[in-house]
């Protein structure tokens, strides 16, 4: 998921009806996932801890990937965004398969 997709999802633009291949962030990064894999109780808190003000497209574009990955490395079980995203997708798929 790119930062553009992340922003659209945060703003509610990516609806399951529009694209069945897009998993809304609240379903992907559940509170349970965040508690299990991070020092945050939810995804919004995780963003706040990194001082990421994600309210517009420009906000997301201005976050350097290296900075985001360092925050992930410090605050989660993951070393970068792709690792966290892959783990969340795996857990989501396992949950849906039940």
C-alpha positions as CSV (number, residue, x, y, z in Angstrom):
1,X,0.0,0.0,0.0
2,X,1.5,3.3,-1.0
3,X,1.3,6.5,0.9
4,X,-1.3,7.7,-1.6
5,X,-3.5,4.7,-0.9
6,X,-2.9,5.1,2.9
7,X,-4.1,8.7,2.7
8,X,-7.2,7.8,0.6
9,X,-8.0,5.1,3.1
10,X,-7.6,7.4,6.1
11,X,-9.9,9.9,4.4
12,X,-12.4,7.2,3.7
13,X,-12.0,7.3,-0.1
14,X,-11.1,3.7,-0.5
15,X,-14.4,1.8,0.0
16,X,-14.7,-1.9,-0.4
17,X,-17.5,-1.3,-2.8
18,X,-15.2,0.8,-5.0
19,X,-12.3,-1.7,-5.0
20,X,-12.7,-5.2,-3.5
21,X,-8.9,-5.6,-3.5
22,X,-8.4,-2.7,-1.1
23,X,-8.6,-3.5,2.6
24,X,-9.6,-0.5,4.8
25,X,-6.9,0.4,7.3
26,X,-9.2,-0.1,10.2
27,X,-9.7,-3.7,9.2
28,X,-6.0,-4.2,8.3
29,X,-4.4,-2.5,11.3
30,X,-6.9,-3.5,13.9
31,X,-6.4,-2.5,17.5
32,X,-5.5,-6.1,18.3
33,X,-2.9,-6.1,15.6
34,X,-1.4,-2.8,16.8
35,X,-1.3,-4.0,20.5
36,X,0.3,-7.3,19.4
37,X,3.0,-5.8,17.2
38,X,3.6,-2.2,18.5
39,X,3.8,0.1,21.5
40,X,0.5,1.7,20.4
41,X,-3.1,0.7,21.1
42,X,-4.3,1.7,17.6
43,X,-3.0,2.9,14.2
44,X,-3.9,6.6,14.9
45,X,-1.9,6.6,18.1
46,X,1.0,5.0,16.2
47,X,0.9,7.9,13.7
48,X,0.7,10.5,16.5
49,X,3.7,9.0,18.3
50,X,5.7,9.6,15.2
51,X,4.4,13.2,15.0
52,X,2.9,12.3,11.6
53,X,0.1,14.8,10.9
54,X,-1.7,12.8,8.2
55,X,-4.6,15.0,7.2
56,X,-4.0,15.8,3.6
57,X,-2.3,14.4,0.5
58,X,0.6,16.8,1.0
59,X,1.1,15.6,4.6
60,X,1.6,12.1,3.4
61,X,3.8,13.1,0.5
62,X,6.0,15.0,2.8
63,X,6.8,12.1,5.1
64,X,10.2,10.8,4.0
65,X,10.0,7.0,3.7
66,X,13.2,6.6,5.7
67,X,11.7,8.6,8.6
68,X,8.6,6.5,8.6
69,X,10.6,3.3,8.5
70,X,12.7,4.4,11.4
71,X,9.6,5.1,13.4
72,X,8.3,1.6,12.5
73,X,11.6,0.1,13.6
74,X,11.4,1.9,17.0
75,X,7.7,1.4,17.7
76,X,6.8,-2.0,16.2
77,X,8.1,-5.5,15.6
78,X,8.9,-4.5,12.0
79,X,11.8,-2.8,10.4
80,X,9.9,-1.1,7.6
81,X,6.5,-0.3,6.2
82,X,6.4,-3.3,3.7
83,X,7.1,-5.8,6.5
84,X,4.3,-4.4,8.6
85,X,1.9,-4.3,5.7
86,X,2.7,-7.8,4.7
87,X,2.2,-9.1,8.3
88,X,-1.1,-7.2,8.6
89,X,-2.3,-8.7,5.2
90,X,-1.4,-12.2,6.3
91,X,-3.2,-11.8,9.7
92,X,-6.2,-10.3,7.9
93,X,-6.4,-13.2,5.4
94,X,-6.1,-15.8,8.2
95,X,-8.9,-14.0,10.1
96,X,-11.2,-13.9,7.0
97,X,-10.5,-17.6,6.3
98,X,-12.0,-18.6,9.7
